[in-house]
Amino acid sequence: MGEAQEIFDFIVVGGGSAGCVLAERLSADGRANVLLLEAGGFDRHFLFHLPIGAARVWNRPASNWNYVSEPEPFADNRRIAHPRGRVLGGSAAINMMAYVRGHAGDYDRWAQMGLADWSYERVLPAFRRAESFLHGADDFHGGGGPILTERAADATPLMDEWLTAGESAGFTRTEDYNGRTQEGFDRFQFNIGNGRRANSAVRYLRPALNRPNLKLIVGALTDRIVFDGRRAIGVDYLIGGARKQATARREIVLTAGAYNSPQILMRSGIGPAEHLSQMGITPLLDRQGVGANLQDHPATGVDVARAKPGELHHQLRADRLGFNLLRGWFFRSGPAVLPLASGTAFVKSAPEFEIPDLQLLFRGYSPLMAPWFPGLKAPQPDGIGLTVCHLRPQARGRVWLASSDPHTPPKFVNNFLSTEFDRRALRIALRLARNILGQPAFDGVRGAERLPGPAIQSDDEIDAYVRESVRTVFHPCGTCRMGTDEASIVDPQLRLRGIDNVRIADASIMPDVVGGNINACVMMIAEKASAYITAK
């Protein structure tokens, strides 16, 4: 028993993209008392809210779990970094703000698995309910939701070159990859509005925090769920060195993400029984699928020098940067309120595929760029580049406990590049990226190729480069799989199988990964979860 107890109707564990949505929705009518527990701190620093600030808060230890995989057996046994937000707003407080829903076929595929209420037709209203598209509502975009979204501006540097290069390389153009047609080249859409990051902590949670029936506790590391038999009655959490317990009359909703939700289940005795016993945890429910089915989008890329430095390079001179930060904060204008990414494309690696299996992410700057000043710190060379990621990999990994101590990071492996299907996709993607950056549209911008370098040409050479460079684009999911079969972890209404009064509503429930950045999908999942709970 903890040192202190509090009683609520609902406890939401994890103040990230999904948790902030649920805390707002479940407390909206004033009848239910809701507790939101977040392991990280507040998102008060101004850089969490300026779009350009993502580059500076990304690796702050105070706001990032900084997880690292186990040695990846098919990627030269490298340990690959997996940043995850540890701050109110979760990973959406430190990400690049890309607003991508995936392909309609992703959700129809879920429906074909028996998840009829997760077809595209049935998830689209939840996407629209969450969104206010600043270019106007239509059949695909919402106009009255909390999350502000907008396209990259017409004046975005190199946008014309990007779109022209795609067409000259033989690809189509789409006017809205979140609309009728995903396939093609487009400008990115972002969850940004009026010069500020518009994540769910800002747009859902913050306006709700003055409600007397909603309580937020930050710095609260959830250890485990507390049970009476197989009925969940509360959670134990740690804060300031003290162990506390909160009681839930109705439900506990895990929204801690693809790494942390399965950890909480396993520490609570729900998971592979043999593994739990090895960790000194008494199994309550033997669930082999907890932590299994880990999926992510493996990625590599091409980096090219710029013929001459670009505008961002110019604006990163320390005095200009300081002015632009002040301008962005007080006047909501200038380069500090613009996202760092710009263009994207969804294409097929083979014409026989029904939907795109590759995403290209264009950047008009070097990832090594940093503030500089003459005579004090030399500038880094500028560049442009394309990140290419495989949207539908066959690789499956697993998350497991390193210890029963909640302060200990999990162990996990992705098994990137474990099949020829996956290796072939990135091999083709790399060649596509070279072709696009080699188009005449970039002749006045493009310098020499730096990575992988002109000497890398054969399939074997490209495969070797991919093994030594493959990384994630930070879209982990699937570790508490939703399904209709008994081996699935949650049912179609996100209820934990075999346990009463627990749901999971985050990226961990995805049966398989959607074709694109997953943050918008996570907020949609939370909207669906809130509808299931309030209907009950």
CORGISUL-V261159 format. One record per run of one state. SS is the DSSP state (H for helix, E for strand, - for the rest). FROM is the first residue (numbers start at 1). TO is the last residue. If there is no record, write none. Layout:
# CORGISUL-V261159
[[SS FROM TO] [SS FROM TO]]
This chain:
# CORGISUL-V261159
[[- 1 4] [E 5 13] [- 14 16] [H 17 27] [- 28 33] [E 34 38] [- 39 40] [E 41 41] [- 42 45] [H 46 48] [- 49 50] [H 51 57] [- 58 60] [H 61 63] [E 64 64] [- 65 66] [E 67 68] [- 69 71] [E 72 72] [- 73 77] [E 78 78] [- 79 80] [E 81 82] [- 83 84] [E 85 85] [- 86 86] [E 87 87] [- 88 89] [H 90 93] [- 94 97] [E 98 98] [- 99 103] [H 104 112] [- 113 115] [H 116 118] [- 119 119] [H 120 130] [E 131 133] [- 134 142] [E 143 143] [- 144 146] [E 147 151] [- 152 158] [H 159 168] [- 169 172] [E 173 173] [- 174 183] [E 184 187] [- 188 188] [E 189 190] [- 191 191] [E 192 193] [- 194 195] [E 196 197] [- 198 199] [H 200 208] [- 209 213] [E 214 218] [- 219 220] [E 221 228] [- 229 230] [E 231 239] [- 240 241] [E 242 254] [- 255 256] [H 257 267] [- 268 269] [E 270 271] [- 272 272] [H 273 278] [- 279 284] [E 285 286] [- 287 293] [E 294 295] [- 296 297] [E 298 306] [- 307 310] [H 311 315] [- 316 316] [E 317 317] [H 318 331] [- 332 334] [H 335 337] [- 338 342] [E 343 347] [- 348 357] [E 358 363] [- 364 371] [E 372 373] [- 374 376] [E 377 377] [- 378 382] [E 383 390] [- 391 396] [E 397 400] [- 401 410] [E 411 413] [- 414 419] [H 420 437] [- 438 439] [H 440 442] [- 443 445] [E 446 451] [- 452 458] [H 459 469] [- 470 470] [E 471 472] [- 473 476] [E 477 477] [- 478 481] [E 482 482] [- 483 489] [E 490 490] [- 491 494] [E 495 496] [- 497 499] [E 500 500] [- 501 501] [E 502 504] [- 505 506] [H 507 509] [- 510 518] [H 519 535] [- 536 536]]
